Amino acid sequence: MTSTRQPDVEVYLRSPSSNILIQWLNSRFKSVQSHDIKGLPKNAQAYIVKHNEFDLPVIIIESAAKGFCSILFETQDSPWANDSALAAELHDSIGYVVRYSDGGWSEGADPDAWIQIDNSGTKSIIWQG
């Protein structure tokens, strides 16, 4: 994955509950506010977090894939340039297995190619989440 800034960042966390992500948001940002977005699935929660002068939209989806929750920062103004940086910080902060797409969402990329960070390190995997 390149080091250029992505328009948004999203990772998947192996967790039975999204509560760990909500706790992490509260410890990472000065302000975390629930945000109502029409049309979100019932297992999704929207938030606005304050980072520097920016209000960042965040969506957490519980059970986004079997055994995994996802967190999506829908802005390029997040503290992370890419999925890899967010995944590394999340794993370092809470110690759970974190996965992110290996190639982003570009045409021709293998949708099942993922990177996983766990206690044994970082590795490429095939995941059909």
HELIX and SHEET records of a PDB file:
HELIX    1   1 ASN A   19  ARG A   28  1                                  10    
HELIX    2   2 ASP A   83  ILE A   94  1                                  12    
SHEET    1   A 8 VAL A  32  HIS A  35  0                                        
SHEET    2   A 8 ALA A  44  HIS A  51 -1                                        
SHEET    3   A 8 PHE A  54  ALA A  65 -1                                        
SHEET    4   A 8 PHE A  68  PHE A  73 -1                                        
SHEET    5   A 8 VAL A   9  ARG A  14 -1                                        
SHEET    6   A 8 VAL A  98  SER A 101 -1                                        
SHEET    7   A 8 ALA A 113  ASP A 118 -1                                        
SHEET    8   A 8 GLY A 121  ILE A 126 -1                                        
END                                                                             
